[in-house]
Amino acid sequence: MKLIIKNGTIVTSVNEYKADILVEDGIIKEIADRISCDADEVIDAQGKLVFPGGVDEHVHYGSFGALLFDTSDAAAVGGTTTIVDFAPQEEGVSLIDAIKRQEERARGQASVDYAFHSVIMDPKESVFEEIAKLPEVGVTAVKLFMAYKGTSFYSTDESILKAMMIAKEHGITSMVHAENADIITILQKKYKDAGHTEPVYHYYSRPPIAEEEATNRAIYLAKIAECPLYVAHVTVKGAMEAIRDAYEEGYPIYGETCTHYLTLTTDYLAKPDFEGAKWVCAPPLRPKEHNDALWEAVQKGWLKAVGSDHAAVAGGFETKKQGLGDFTKIPNGCPGVQDRLAMLWTQGVCKGRITKQKFVDLFSTTPAKVCGLYPKKGEIAVGSDADFVIYDTEYEGVISNKDSYHQTDYSPYEGWEMKGRPDKVILRGITIAEKGKFVGEKGKGEWQKCKPYALAYDNVPRQ
C-alpha cells in the first residue's frame, strides 16, 4: 500500500521544512519537494505540521492497579504511536517470563505499537543472571525502585549496585525510581499518628529532600558501577541539578520528567472533599518553583525526555477512595497518555518555553533513543516507520474527561486549554485517529524490540 502526504511542513528534532512524504508498506520510502506517483491514498497536509508519532517511554498498563492495554487508543488520540510499558516481576516469576506475560496482555489489545522495560522485584541470584538475557527478548532497560519499603517493589542499594554492574556489561540501561524509602516510612507514620490523613500529606510525607537524597545516592552507585543511569520521573530542582552536574562532570547520568510535573502543583492535592486523591502519584506533585526549574531543564537538555507516567487506576475516583482516612492507602497513578502532546505543546511551545524542534525531541525522538527504538521510531527519515502526527495548530479547545479514551472518570488536566490538535495520527502508514477520535482498528499495535547500547551509552566506551 502506498500513501503520499503532500504539502505539509515537516518538523523534526533539528529542523523544519516543506516536503512531500511517500510511504510504502508502512515504511517511509521517499521525502522530496514534490512527489507524484500512483498511490492508494493521498493526504493533503497544507497548512499543517507533520512530525513523528510520539514515543511515550514511561507508561503503566496493568501494574499499580492500572487499566490494561485495551485503553491504549487514548495514546493514539493524543498523538502517541509507541508506548513503552513496564513488566513487573512477581516473586518466583523470572524477568523473561514477566515480560512475556505482559506482552501477552498487550497482544491483540494495544492500539499503538509497544515495547517494554524490565522491573526487578524479586532480587535473587537467578534473577540477576537473567539481566544479560534481556536483549534476547528485545528489552534493554531494567528498573529498580528505591521507594516502597516493605513491598516487593523496594530494592536495597546492594541489589541496585549488583544489577548496575551486570547491566553495564550488556548495554542495558539502568533506571531508578529515586525516593528515600526510610524518610517516607518515618514521615508517613509521623503524620498519621498526628491525625493528618488528607491526600496532601502524600506530598508532606515525600518531601523534595527524599527525592534529592535518593537521586544523589543512585548517582553514587552508578559511579561505583561505572554504569550509565537513567532517573525516571524527576520532580524537583535539587534532583535535576544533581543529574545535570554529574553529566557535566562527564558521567553518563540522564533523567526524564513527566507532563504533570511540568504543569500541576501540590495545590491539587489539597483540594477539599478528598478530591485531591485524584492527583496522588509518586513522586508527588511539587510546588510551582519546581515546575519552573523543570521547564528550564527540558529546554536546556538537562532532562532528556517527557513521559506521561500514565496509570489510569481501574475504578477511577471510587478506587482512590480506598485511602479515605489514610493517605498512604490511596492508589498511586494518574491518567495522562492522551494529554501529553496537548500539555507540552500548549504550555511549552505556545508559551515560548520550548521550540517546536525541542517539543519533537522531548515528545518523540529522544524517548525513542533512550529506549533503543531509534531511528525506526521517533524520526521522519527514509527507512523509519511511517508514524506521523499531522497537526492542526489552529484548533482551540479545552481538555475534558468527556473527550478522553483512557476509560476512567476524571482527567487530571480537566479544563486546561488546548491549542492545536492532531488532525490525523498515522501508525505505520494507517490513520488510527482523526480530530480527537479513534478511527483505527483496536488491537493492531505490534511489539517493538529495543536495542541495547541505547542513548545512555552514547559516550561510554565498549569493552
VEXDREN-2710 file (C-alpha; in Angstrom, 1 decimal):
% VEXDREN-2710
k/r/px/py/pz
1/MET/0.0/0.0/0.0
2/LYS/1.3/3.5/-1.0
3/LEU/0.5/6.7/0.9
4/ILE/1.5/10.2/0.0
5/ILE/1.4/13.1/2.5
6/LYS/1.6/16.3/0.5
7/ASN/2.2/20.0/1.2
8/GLY/2.9/19.6/4.9
9/THR/5.6/21.3/6.9
10/ILE/7.8/18.6/8.4
11/VAL/9.1/19.3/11.9
12/THR/11.9/17.1/13.3
13/SER/14.0/17.5/16.4
14/VAL/16.6/19.5/14.4
15/ASN/14.8/21.3/11.5
16/GLU/11.6/22.3/9.8
17/TYR/10.9/22.2/6.0
18/LYS/8.2/21.8/3.5
19/ALA/8.2/18.4/1.6
20/ASP/6.1/15.5/0.5
21/ILE/6.4/12.0/2.0
22/LEU/6.0/8.7/0.2
23/VAL/5.1/5.7/2.4
24/GLU/5.1/2.2/1.1
25/ASP/4.0/-0.8/3.3
26/GLY/4.3/1.2/6.5
27/ILE/7.8/2.5/5.9
28/ILE/9.0/5.9/4.7
29/LYS/10.3/5.4/1.2
30/GLU/11.0/9.0/0.0
31/ILE/11.0/12.6/1.2
32/ALA/11.1/15.2/-1.6
33/ASP/9.9/18.7/-2.5
34/ARG/7.3/17.2/-4.7
35/ILE/6.3/13.5/-5.2
36/SER/4.0/12.4/-8.0
37/CYS/3.1/8.8/-8.4
38/ASP/0.2/6.5/-8.2
39/ALA/-0.9/6.0/-4.5
40/ASP/-3.6/4.2/-2.7
41/GLU/-4.2/7.3/-0.5
42/VAL/-3.1/10.9/-0.7
43/ILE/-3.4/13.2/2.4
44/ASP/-3.2/16.9/1.8
45/ALA/-1.4/18.5/4.9
46/GLN/-1.5/22.0/3.5
47/GLY/-1.2/24.5/6.4
48/LYS/-0.4/21.8/8.9
49/LEU/2.7/20.5/10.7
50/VAL/3.9/16.9/10.2
51/PHE/6.0/15.4/13.0
52/PRO/6.9/11.9/14.1
53/GLY/4.4/10.0/16.1
54/GLY/5.0/10.3/19.8
55/VAL/7.0/7.8/21.8
56/ASP/6.0/7.7/25.5
57/GLU/8.8/6.0/27.3
58/HIS/7.0/5.7/30.6
59/VAL/3.5/4.2/30.9
60/HIS/1.8/1.7/33.1
61/TYR/-0.8/-0.7/31.8
62/GLY/-1.9/-3.3/34.4
63/SER/0.7/-2.5/37.1
64/PHE/-0.2/-0.5/40.2
65/GLY/-3.9/-1.5/39.5
66/ALA/-4.0/0.4/36.3
67/LEU/-6.3/-0.4/33.4
68/LEU/-4.9/-2.6/30.6
69/PHE/-3.9/-2.2/27.0
70/ASP/-7.4/-2.1/25.6
71/THR/-7.4/1.5/26.7
72/SER/-4.3/2.4/24.7
73/ASP/-6.4/4.1/22.0
74/ALA/-6.1/7.1/24.3
75/ALA/-2.4/7.2/23.3
76/ALA/-3.4/7.2/19.6
77/VAL/-5.9/10.0/20.0
78/GLY/-3.2/12.0/21.8
79/GLY/-0.6/11.6/19.0
80/THR/1.5/8.8/20.7
81/THR/2.1/5.9/18.4
82/THR/4.5/3.9/20.5
83/ILE/4.3/3.3/24.3
84/VAL/6.9/1.7/26.4
85/ASP/5.5/-0.2/29.4
86/PHE/7.0/-1.9/32.4
87/ALA/6.8/-5.6/33.1
88/PRO/6.6/-6.0/36.9
89/GLN/8.1/-9.2/38.2
90/GLU/6.3/-11.1/40.9
91/GLU/8.0/-13.4/43.4
92/GLY/9.0/-16.6/41.8
93/VAL/8.5/-15.3/38.3
94/SER/11.5/-14.8/36.1
95/LEU/12.2/-11.5/34.4
96/ILE/11.8/-13.1/31.0
97/ASP/8.5/-14.7/31.9
98/ALA/7.2/-11.4/33.4
99/ILE/8.0/-9.7/30.1
100/LYS/6.3/-12.4/28.0
101/ARG/3.3/-12.3/30.3
102/GLN/3.0/-8.5/29.9
103/GLU/3.3/-8.9/26.1
104/GLU/0.5/-11.4/26.1
105/ARG/-1.7/-8.8/27.7
106/ALA/-0.8/-6.3/25.1
107/ARG/-1.0/-8.6/22.0
108/GLY/-4.3/-8.1/20.2
109/GLN/-5.3/-5.4/22.7
110/ALA/-2.9/-2.5/22.2
111/SER/-4.0/0.0/19.6
112/VAL/-0.4/1.5/19.2
113/ASP/3.0/-0.1/19.0
114/TYR/4.5/-1.1/22.3
115/ALA/7.8/-2.1/23.9
116/PHE/8.9/-3.0/27.5
117/HIS/11.2/-2.2/30.3
118/SER/12.0/-4.9/32.8
119/VAL/11.4/-4.4/36.6
120/ILE/13.3/-6.3/39.3
121/MET/11.0/-7.2/42.2
122/ASP/12.5/-10.5/43.4
123/PRO/16.2/-9.8/43.7
124/LYS/17.9/-13.2/44.0
125/GLU/20.8/-14.7/42.2
126/SER/18.9/-16.3/39.3
127/VAL/17.2/-13.0/38.6
128/PHE/20.5/-11.1/38.4
129/GLU/21.7/-13.8/36.0
130/GLU/18.8/-13.1/33.7
131/ILE/19.7/-9.4/33.2
132/ALA/22.2/-10.5/30.5
133/LYS/19.4/-12.3/28.6
134/LEU/17.0/-9.3/28.3
135/PRO/18.2/-8.1/24.9
136/GLU/17.3/-11.5/23.5
137/VAL/13.6/-10.6/24.1
138/GLY/14.0/-7.0/22.9
139/VAL/14.2/-5.4/26.4
140/THR/17.2/-3.2/27.1
141/ALA/16.3/-1.3/30.3
142/VAL/15.9/-2.5/33.8
143/LYS/14.1/-0.5/36.5
144/LEU/14.7/-0.7/40.3
145/PHE/12.6/1.1/42.9
146/MET/14.4/2.9/45.8
147/ALA/10.9/3.7/47.3
148/TYR/8.1/1.5/48.6
149/LYS/9.9/-0.1/51.5
150/GLY/8.0/-3.2/52.8
151/THR/6.7/-4.1/49.4
152/SER/8.1/-6.3/46.6
153/PHE/8.9/-3.1/44.6
154/TYR/11.6/-2.0/47.0
155/SER/15.3/-2.6/46.1
156/THR/18.2/-2.2/48.5
157/ASP/21.4/-0.4/47.5
158/GLU/23.1/-3.8/47.3
159/SER/20.6/-5.0/44.7
160/ILE/20.8/-1.8/42.7
161/LEU/24.6/-1.8/42.6
162/LYS/24.7/-5.5/41.7
163/ALA/22.1/-5.0/38.9
164/MET/24.0/-2.0/37.6
165/MET/27.3/-3.9/37.3
166/ILE/25.7/-6.6/35.3
167/ALA/23.6/-4.3/33.1
168/LYS/26.6/-2.3/32.1
169/GLU/28.3/-5.4/30.7
170/HIS/25.4/-6.0/28.3
171/GLY/24.5/-2.5/27.2
172/ILE/21.3/-2.4/29.3
173/THR/20.1/0.9/30.7
174/SER/19.8/1.0/34.5
175/MET/16.7/3.0/35.5
176/VAL/15.7/4.0/39.0
177/HIS/12.7/5.4/40.9
178/ALA/14.6/7.7/43.2
179/GLU/12.9/8.4/46.6
180/ASN/14.4/7.6/50.1
181/ALA/12.2/4.9/51.4
182/ASP/13.2/5.4/55.1
183/ILE/12.3/9.1/55.1
184/ILE/9.0/8.3/53.6
185/THR/8.2/5.5/56.1
186/ILE/9.0/7.6/59.1
187/LEU/7.1/10.7/57.8
188/GLN/4.1/8.7/56.9
189/LYS/3.9/7.3/60.4
190/LYS/4.5/10.8/61.9
191/TYR/1.6/12.4/60.0
192/LYS/-0.8/9.6/60.6
193/ASP/0.0/9.5/64.3
194/ALA/-0.8/13.2/64.4
195/GLY/-4.2/12.6/62.7
196/HIS/-3.2/14.0/59.3
197/THR/-4.9/11.7/56.8
198/GLU/-5.8/14.0/53.9
199/PRO/-4.3/13.5/50.4
200/VAL/-2.0/16.5/50.7
201/TYR/0.0/14.6/53.3
202/HIS/1.1/12.3/50.5
203/TYR/3.3/15.3/49.5
204/TYR/4.4/16.2/53.0
205/SER/5.5/12.6/53.7
206/ARG/7.5/12.5/50.5
207/PRO/9.4/15.9/50.6
208/PRO/11.8/17.1/48.0
209/ILE/14.8/16.1/50.0
210/ALA/13.7/12.4/49.9
211/GLU/14.0/12.6/46.1
212/GLU/17.2/14.6/46.2
213/GLU/18.9/12.2/48.5
214/ALA/17.9/9.1/46.6
215/THR/18.9/10.7/43.3
216/ASN/22.3/11.5/44.6
217/ARG/22.7/8.1/46.1
218/ALA/21.7/6.4/42.8
219/ILE/24.3/8.6/41.0
220/TYR/27.0/7.5/43.5
221/LEU/26.1/3.9/42.9
222/ALA/26.3/4.4/39.2
223/LYS/29.7/5.9/39.5
224/ILE/30.9/3.0/41.5
225/ALA/29.5/0.6/39.0
226/GLU/30.8/2.8/36.1
227/CYS/27.4/2.3/34.7
228/PRO/25.0/4.7/32.8
229/LEU/22.0/5.7/34.8
230/TYR/18.5/7.0/33.8
231/VAL/16.5/8.5/36.6
232/ALA/12.7/8.2/36.0
233/HIS/10.2/11.0/36.6
234/VAL/12.3/13.7/38.1
235/THR/10.1/16.2/40.0
236/VAL/12.4/18.5/42.0
237/LYS/15.1/21.1/41.2
238/GLY/17.7/19.5/43.5
239/ALA/17.4/16.1/41.9
240/MET/17.6/17.7/38.4
241/GLU/20.7/19.6/39.3
242/ALA/22.4/16.5/40.6
243/ILE/21.8/14.8/37.3
244/ARG/22.9/17.9/35.4
245/ASP/26.0/18.3/37.4
246/ALA/27.0/14.7/37.1
247/TYR/26.6/14.8/33.3
248/GLU/28.6/17.9/33.1
249/GLU/31.3/16.3/35.1
250/GLY/31.5/13.6/32.3
251/TYR/29.4/10.8/33.8
252/PRO/26.6/9.1/31.7
253/ILE/23.8/10.2/34.0
254/TYR/20.4/11.1/32.5
255/GLY/16.9/11.8/33.6
256/GLU/13.4/12.4/32.4
257/THR/10.4/14.3/33.8
258/CYS/6.7/13.9/33.2
259/THR/3.9/16.2/31.9
260/HIS/2.2/16.6/35.3
261/TYR/5.4/17.6/37.0
262/LEU/5.8/20.4/34.5
263/THR/2.3/21.7/34.9
264/LEU/0.5/20.6/38.1
265/THR/1.3/21.6/41.6
266/THR/0.9/20.5/45.2
267/ASP/-2.3/22.7/45.4
268/TYR/-4.2/20.0/43.6
269/LEU/-3.5/17.5/46.4
270/ALA/-5.1/20.0/48.8
271/LYS/-8.5/20.1/47.1
272/PRO/-11.3/19.6/49.6
273/ASP/-13.7/16.6/50.0
274/PHE/-10.9/14.1/49.2
275/GLU/-10.8/15.4/45.7
276/GLY/-7.0/15.8/46.0
277/ALA/-6.7/12.0/45.8
278/LYS/-7.2/12.2/42.1
279/TRP/-3.7/13.7/41.8
280/VAL/-1.9/11.2/44.1
281/CYS/1.1/9.8/42.2
282/ALA/4.6/9.0/43.2
283/PRO/6.8/11.0/43.4
284/PRO/4.1/13.6/44.4
285/LEU/3.2/16.9/42.7
286/ARG/5.5/19.7/43.8
287/PRO/5.2/23.5/44.4
288/LYS/5.5/25.8/41.4
289/GLU/9.1/26.7/41.7
290/HIS/9.9/23.1/40.8
291/ASN/7.7/23.3/37.7
292/ASP/9.7/26.3/36.6
293/ALA/13.0/24.6/37.2
294/LEU/11.9/21.5/35.2
295/TRP/10.9/23.6/32.2
296/GLU/14.4/25.2/32.2
297/ALA/15.8/21.7/32.4
298/VAL/14.0/20.2/29.4
299/GLN/14.7/23.4/27.4
300/LYS/18.4/23.2/28.1
301/GLY/18.6/19.4/27.7
302/TRP/19.4/18.7/31.4
303/LEU/16.5/16.3/31.4
304/LYS/16.1/14.4/28.1
305/ALA/12.5/13.3/27.7
306/VAL/9.0/13.9/28.9
307/GLY/6.8/10.8/29.6
308/SER/3.3/10.6/30.9
309/ASP/3.8/8.0/33.6
310/HIS/0.2/7.1/32.6
311/ALA/-1.6/4.9/35.1
312/ALA/-5.3/5.1/34.8
313/VAL/-6.4/3.4/38.1
314/ALA/-9.2/0.9/37.5
315/GLY/-12.3/2.2/39.1
316/GLY/-11.1/5.8/39.0
317/PHE/-12.0/8.1/41.9
318/GLU/-14.0/5.4/43.7
319/THR/-10.9/3.3/43.9
320/LYS/-8.9/6.2/45.1
321/LYS/-11.3/6.4/48.0
322/GLN/-9.7/3.3/49.5
323/GLY/-7.5/5.9/51.1
324/LEU/-10.2/7.8/53.0
325/GLY/-8.9/8.2/56.5
326/ASP/-5.4/7.1/55.5
327/PHE/-3.5/8.9/52.7
328/THR/-1.0/6.0/52.5
329/LYS/-3.7/3.7/51.1
330/ILE/-4.6/6.0/48.1
331/PRO/-3.6/4.1/45.0
332/ASN/-0.9/5.9/43.1
333/GLY/-1.4/6.9/39.5
334/CYS/-3.0/9.5/37.1
335/PRO/-4.2/9.1/33.5
336/GLY/-2.1/11.2/31.2
337/VAL/-1.1/9.5/27.9
338/GLN/-3.8/11.2/25.8
339/ASP/-2.9/14.7/27.1
340/ARG/0.9/14.6/26.9
341/LEU/1.0/16.3/23.5
342/ALA/-1.6/18.9/24.3
343/MET/0.1/19.9/27.5
344/LEU/3.6/20.0/26.1
345/TRP/2.5/22.0/23.0
346/THR/0.2/24.4/24.7
347/GLN/2.2/25.0/27.9
348/GLY/5.6/24.6/26.2
349/VAL/5.7/25.7/22.6
350/CYS/2.8/28.2/22.7
351/LYS/4.2/29.9/25.8
352/GLY/7.7/30.2/24.4
353/ARG/9.2/27.7/26.9
354/ILE/10.4/25.3/24.2
355/THR/10.8/25.4/20.4
356/LYS/8.9/23.2/18.0
357/GLN/12.1/21.2/17.5
358/LYS/12.6/20.8/21.2
359/PHE/9.0/19.6/21.5
360/VAL/9.6/16.9/18.9
361/ASP/12.8/15.9/20.7
362/LEU/11.1/15.6/24.1
363/PHE/7.9/14.0/22.7
364/SER/9.2/11.6/20.3
365/THR/12.9/11.5/19.2
366/THR/14.8/11.3/22.4
367/PRO/12.4/8.9/24.1
368/ALA/13.0/6.6/21.1
369/LYS/16.7/6.9/21.5
370/VAL/16.5/6.3/25.3
371/CYS/14.6/3.0/24.7
372/GLY/16.8/1.8/21.8
373/LEU/14.0/2.2/19.2
374/TYR/15.6/5.0/17.1
375/PRO/15.6/5.6/14.1
376/LYS/12.8/3.1/13.5
377/LYS/10.7/5.2/15.8
378/GLY/10.9/8.9/16.6
379/GLU/12.1/10.2/13.3
380/ILE/10.9/11.2/9.9
381/ALA/13.6/9.7/7.6
382/VAL/13.8/7.2/4.8
383/GLY/13.6/3.8/6.3
384/SER/11.8/4.8/9.5
385/ASP/8.4/3.6/10.4
386/ALA/5.6/5.8/8.9
387/ASP/4.3/7.1/12.2
388/PHE/3.1/10.7/12.0
389/VAL/1.1/13.3/13.6
390/ILE/-0.5/15.8/11.2
391/TYR/-1.0/18.7/13.5
392/ASP/-3.6/21.4/13.2
393/THR/-2.1/24.4/15.0
394/GLU/-5.3/26.5/14.6
395/TYR/-7.5/24.3/16.8
396/GLU/-8.5/25.7/20.1
397/GLY/-10.4/23.8/22.9
398/VAL/-10.1/22.5/26.4
399/ILE/-9.2/19.2/27.9
400/SER/-12.2/17.3/29.3
401/ASN/-12.7/13.8/30.5
402/LYS/-15.8/13.5/28.3
403/ASP/-13.4/13.5/25.3
404/SER/-11.0/11.0/26.8
405/TYR/-10.3/7.4/25.8
406/HIS/-8.5/6.4/29.0
407/GLN/-11.7/4.9/30.4
408/THR/-11.6/6.4/33.9
409/ASP/-13.8/9.0/35.4
410/TYR/-11.6/12.1/35.6
411/SER/-8.8/13.9/33.9
412/PRO/-6.0/15.5/35.9
413/TYR/-6.0/18.3/33.3
414/GLU/-9.7/19.0/33.3
415/GLY/-10.4/22.4/31.9
416/TRP/-6.9/23.2/30.8
417/GLU/-6.7/25.0/27.4
418/MET/-5.6/23.1/24.3
419/LYS/-4.1/25.0/21.4
420/GLY/-3.7/22.7/18.4
421/ARG/-4.8/19.1/18.0
422/PRO/-3.8/16.1/15.9
423/ASP/-5.8/16.3/12.7
424/LYS/-4.6/12.8/11.9
425/VAL/-2.5/10.3/13.7
426/ILE/-0.8/7.6/11.5
427/LEU/0.7/4.3/12.6
428/ARG/2.8/2.5/10.1
429/GLY/1.0/4.3/7.2
430/ILE/-2.5/3.7/8.6
431/THR/-4.7/6.5/10.0
432/ILE/-5.7/5.5/13.5
433/ALA/-7.0/8.8/15.0
434/GLU/-8.6/11.9/13.5
435/LYS/-9.7/15.1/15.1
436/GLY/-9.9/13.7/18.6
437/LYS/-11.5/10.4/17.7
438/PHE/-10.0/7.0/17.4
439/VAL/-10.8/5.7/13.9
440/GLY/-8.4/2.7/13.7
441/GLU/-8.9/-0.9/14.4
442/LYS/-8.2/-1.7/18.0
443/GLY/-5.5/-4.2/18.9
444/LYS/-3.3/-3.6/15.9
445/GLY/-0.2/-2.5/17.8
446/GLU/2.9/-4.5/17.3
447/TRP/5.7/-5.4/19.8
448/GLN/8.8/-3.4/19.1
449/LYS/12.1/-4.9/20.1
450/CYS/14.5/-2.4/21.8
451/LYS/18.3/-2.5/21.0
452/PRO/21.0/-2.4/23.7
453/TYR/23.6/0.3/24.0
454/ALA/20.9/3.0/23.6
455/LEU/21.3/6.7/24.3
456/ALA/22.7/6.3/27.9
457/TYR/25.7/4.5/26.3
458/ASP/26.5/7.2/23.7
459/ASN/29.6/8.3/25.4
460/VAL/30.5/5.1/27.2
461/PRO/33.4/3.1/25.6
462/ARG/32.5/-0.5/24.9
463/GLN/34.8/-3.1/26.5
END
